[in-house]
Amino acid sequence: MVSPGCRCSDWTTCFLLHQKWRRYTGCHCLCGRVVEEEVAEGETQDKERAMGRHDHHKAPCEGWQRRYNLPRSRGVNRPFSRQHVRISNNNYLWTVAFSTWPQPGCHPEPPARHRSPLVLLHGFGGGVALWAQNLDSLSSSGPVYGLDLLGFGRSSRPQFCTDPEGAEDQFVEALEEWREKVGLEEMVLLGHNLGGYLSAAYTFKYPQRVKHLVLVEPWGFPARPENPNHHSIPVWIRAMGAVMSPFNPLAGLRLAGPLGPMLVQTIRSDFKQKYSSVFDDNTVSDYIYHLNAQTPSGETAFTNMTIPYGWARRPMLERIGQVQAHIPVSFIYGSRSSIDSDSGYAFKKTRPDVQITVIRGAGHYVFADQPDDFNQTVLQILAGTRDEGAKRRDHPHPDDTTPARTHAGGRAV
């Protein structure tokens, strides 16, 4: 149950800032009725500390701080800013931004060595906080932006078009409006799962804005097999799919009511292990529950974009060739994932320059299963992108519709 007055939209920030959910006697809400003091537009935590505002969250009752400590997050230590970026139709995208200003005591790199900002798009049912083990490392070499997709997380939850192509366009246009508002000329676009699918769709439409496309365990690439009742799909799964087809994928989680958090902890007990270096409790599963206990806006759009058993209505592998030849493309897979790397290798047959990395010991959530290896892989891609940027400045590609930039970054969120 959610206590009256509880600000249940602030889980992402709580997750990123303080490592533990606020629990105290008398509150039945997992976020502990944390009252967040929103950061003014353009302010970073460093600026706030300089102004003497050291604690962004107020304890909701006396004695709370004596009962529960506020450990500093081991996952996210670098200063960052966060806000809702307003786009059209009263919608907004929840955004966190890292390394958009030089760090204290660090000498900024020469402009020629600056890289384009890295933009992270989460997968289905996820949120920006799932990058907690990656943000510090990835922002060590330049700007990083993470956002909740339209209809997910702390972003607005509008009604999507029921047509799969129309729903895809809504996601893509929301991202483009976000880019304009944030002030980025071009970016390295990295998407996981559904975020990978949408990253590719965005790159088709706005190729001049994408410096490098990085697809991490992307959903929706292969087409469904010609025989949908293939013998490899167990009968009980086909029966369950037929029963659940009228509902959204996570409807059961919401129908479970107050048992929802326990349901997530049981079904996805692996998340506790994935984030054990940051949390020693059920923080992540609680976070995932609250992300998806709200109005299923993006979830409904995703449902309209799929056909039974999770296949995409508009398979991306049939369209990925639309990515312009001068835009580098990289795939990152986990060796233990249920999503195989066949799609990446199939694309590589037509684009030999495509990079494919398979990280050992990682599953579908490769960035959480093996964060160090994942971070190193992405940093290598970013370093190569920076070098490629220098080449493009010296030898512009004829398909480029905007001049190559010599300085990455943009207006901070």
Backbone hydrogen bonds, N-H to C=O, Kabsch-Sander energy under -0.5 kcal/mol:
donor,donor_aa,acceptor,acceptor_aa,energy
3,S,1,M,-0.5
6,C,3,S,-1.9
8,C,6,C,-1.6
10,D,7,R,-1.4
14,C,10,D,-2.1
15,F,11,W,-2.9
16,L,12,T,-2.3
17,L,13,T,-2.8
18,H,14,C,-2.1
19,Q,14,C,-0.5
19,Q,15,F,-0.8
20,K,18,H,-1.0
23,R,21,W,-0.8
27,C,24,Y,-1.8
28,H,26,G,-0.5
32,G,29,C,-1.7
34,V,31,C,-1.0
35,V,58,K,-0.9
36,E,34,V,-0.8
37,E,56,H,-2.2
38,E,36,E,-1.0
43,E,40,A,-2.2
45,Q,80,F,-0.6
48,E,44,T,-1.9
49,R,45,Q,-2.8
50,A,46,D,-2.2
51,M,47,K,-1.1
52,G,49,R,-1.6
53,R,48,E,-2.5
54,H,52,G,-1.1
56,H,54,H,-0.6
58,K,35,V,-1.4
64,W,61,C,-1.6
67,R,63,G,-1.5
68,Y,64,W,-2.5
73,S,17,L,-0.8
81,S,97,A,-2.1
83,Q,95,T,-2.1
85,V,83,Q,-0.6
85,V,93,L,-2.6
86,R,84,H,-0.7
87,I,91,N,-2.8
91,N,88,S,-1.6
93,L,85,V,-2.1
95,T,83,Q,-2.4
96,V,146,G,-2.7
97,A,81,S,-2.7
98,F,144,V,-3.0
99,S,79,P,-0.8
106,C,103,Q,-2.2
113,R,110,P,-2.2
114,H,110,P,-0.6
114,H,111,P,-1.2
118,L,143,P,-2.5
119,V,117,P,-0.5
119,V,188,V,-2.9
120,L,145,Y,-3.0
121,L,190,L,-2.5
122,H,147,L,-0.7
126,G,123,G,-1.9
130,L,127,G,-1.7
131,W,128,V,-1.7
132,A,129,A,-1.7
134,N,131,W,-2.5
135,L,131,W,-1.8
136,D,75,G,-0.5
138,L,134,N,-2.8
139,S,135,L,-1.9
140,S,137,S,-1.4
141,S,138,L,-0.7
144,V,98,F,-2.0
145,Y,118,L,-3.1
146,G,96,V,-2.6
147,L,120,L,-1.5
148,D,94,W,-2.2
149,L,147,L,-0.5
151,G,156,S,-2.5
152,F,149,L,-2.3
155,S,152,F,-1.9
156,S,92,Y,-2.4
160,F,158,P,-0.5
167,A,163,D,-2.6
168,E,164,P,-2.1
169,D,165,E,-2.2
170,Q,166,G,-1.8
171,F,167,A,-1.9
172,V,168,E,-2.3
173,E,169,D,-3.1
174,A,170,Q,-2.0
175,L,171,F,-1.8
176,E,172,V,-2.1
177,E,173,E,-2.6
178,W,174,A,-2.1
179,R,175,L,-2.4
180,E,176,E,-2.2
181,K,177,E,-2.3
182,V,178,W,-2.7
183,G,179,R,-2.0
184,L,179,R,-1.8
187,M,209,R,-2.1
188,V,117,P,-3.1
189,L,187,M,-0.7
189,L,212,H,-2.2
190,L,119,V,-2.8
190,L,188,V,-0.6
191,G,214,V,-2.2
192,H,121,L,-2.3
193,N,216,V,-1.8
193,N,217,E,-0.5
195,G,192,H,-2.4
196,G,193,N,-0.8
197,Y,193,N,-1.6
198,L,194,L,-2.5
199,S,195,G,-1.8
200,A,196,G,-2.1
201,A,197,Y,-1.9
202,Y,198,L,-2.5
203,T,199,S,-2.0
204,F,200,A,-1.7
205,K,201,A,-1.4
206,Y,202,Y,-2.8
209,R,206,Y,-1.8
210,V,207,P,-1.1
211,K,187,M,-3.0
211,K,209,R,-0.6
212,H,187,M,-0.9
213,L,328,P,-2.6
214,V,189,L,-3.0
214,V,212,H,-0.6
215,L,213,L,-0.5
215,L,330,S,-3.3
216,V,191,G,-3.0
216,V,214,V,-0.6
217,E,215,L,-0.7
217,E,332,I,-2.4
219,W,193,N,-1.6
230,H,227,N,-1.1
233,I,230,H,-2.2
238,R,234,P,-1.9
239,A,235,V,-2.6
240,M,236,W,-2.3
241,G,237,I,-2.5
242,A,238,R,-1.9
243,V,239,A,-1.9
244,M,240,M,-2.5
245,S,241,G,-1.1
247,F,244,M,-2.1
251,A,248,N,-1.8
253,L,250,L,-0.6
254,R,250,L,-1.1
255,L,251,A,-2.4
256,A,252,G,-1.3
257,G,254,R,-1.5
259,L,256,A,-2.0
260,G,257,G,-2.2
263,L,259,L,-2.2
264,V,260,G,-2.4
265,Q,261,P,-2.4
266,T,262,M,-1.9
267,I,263,L,-2.8
268,R,264,V,-2.9
269,S,266,T,-0.8
271,F,268,R,-1.5
272,K,269,S,-0.9
273,Q,269,S,-0.6
274,K,270,D,-2.2
275,Y,271,F,-1.8
276,S,273,Q,-1.5
278,V,275,Y,-1.7
279,F,275,Y,-3.0
286,D,282,N,-2.4
287,Y,283,T,-2.3
288,I,284,V,-2.5
289,Y,285,S,-2.2
290,H,286,D,-2.4
291,L,287,Y,-2.1
292,N,288,I,-1.4
292,N,289,Y,-0.6
293,A,289,Y,-0.8
297,S,295,T,-2.5
298,G,151,G,-2.0
300,T,296,P,-1.3
301,A,297,S,-1.9
302,F,298,G,-2.5
303,T,299,E,-2.2
304,N,300,T,-2.1
305,M,301,A,-0.9
305,M,302,F,-0.9
306,T,303,T,-1.3
307,I,311,W,-2.5
310,G,307,I,-0.9
311,W,307,I,-0.9
311,W,308,P,-0.6
312,A,222,P,-0.5
313,R,305,M,-2.9
314,R,305,M,-0.5
316,M,220,G,-3.0
317,L,221,F,-2.1
318,E,315,P,-0.6
319,R,316,M,-1.7
320,I,316,M,-2.0
322,Q,319,R,-2.7
323,V,320,I,-1.8
327,I,324,Q,-2.1
330,S,213,L,-2.7
331,F,355,Q,-3.1
332,I,215,L,-2.5
333,Y,357,T,-3.0
335,S,359,I,-2.4
336,R,362,A,-3.3
337,S,334,G,-1.4
340,D,338,S,-0.7
345,Y,341,S,-2.0
346,A,342,D,-2.4
347,F,343,S,-2.1
348,K,344,G,-1.9
349,K,345,Y,-1.0
350,T,346,A,-0.5
350,T,347,F,-1.1
351,R,347,F,-1.7
354,V,351,R,-2.4
355,Q,329,V,-2.2
357,T,331,F,-2.4
359,I,333,Y,-3.0
359,I,357,T,-0.6
360,R,358,V,-0.6
362,A,359,I,-1.3
366,V,364,H,-1.7
368,A,365,Y,-1.7
369,D,365,Y,-2.7
370,Q,366,V,-2.1
374,F,370,Q,-2.5
375,N,371,P,-3.1
376,Q,372,D,-2.3
377,T,373,D,-2.2
378,V,374,F,-2.5
379,L,375,N,-2.6
380,Q,376,Q,-2.0
381,I,377,T,-1.8
382,L,378,V,-2.7
383,A,379,L,-2.4
384,G,380,Q,-2.2
385,T,381,I,-2.3
386,R,382,L,-2.2
387,D,383,A,-1.9
388,E,384,G,-2.5
389,G,385,T,-2.3
390,A,386,R,-1.4
391,K,387,D,-1.6
392,R,388,E,-2.4
393,R,389,G,-1.8
394,D,390,A,-1.6
395,H,391,K,-2.9
400,D,397,H,-1.8
411,R,182,V,-0.7
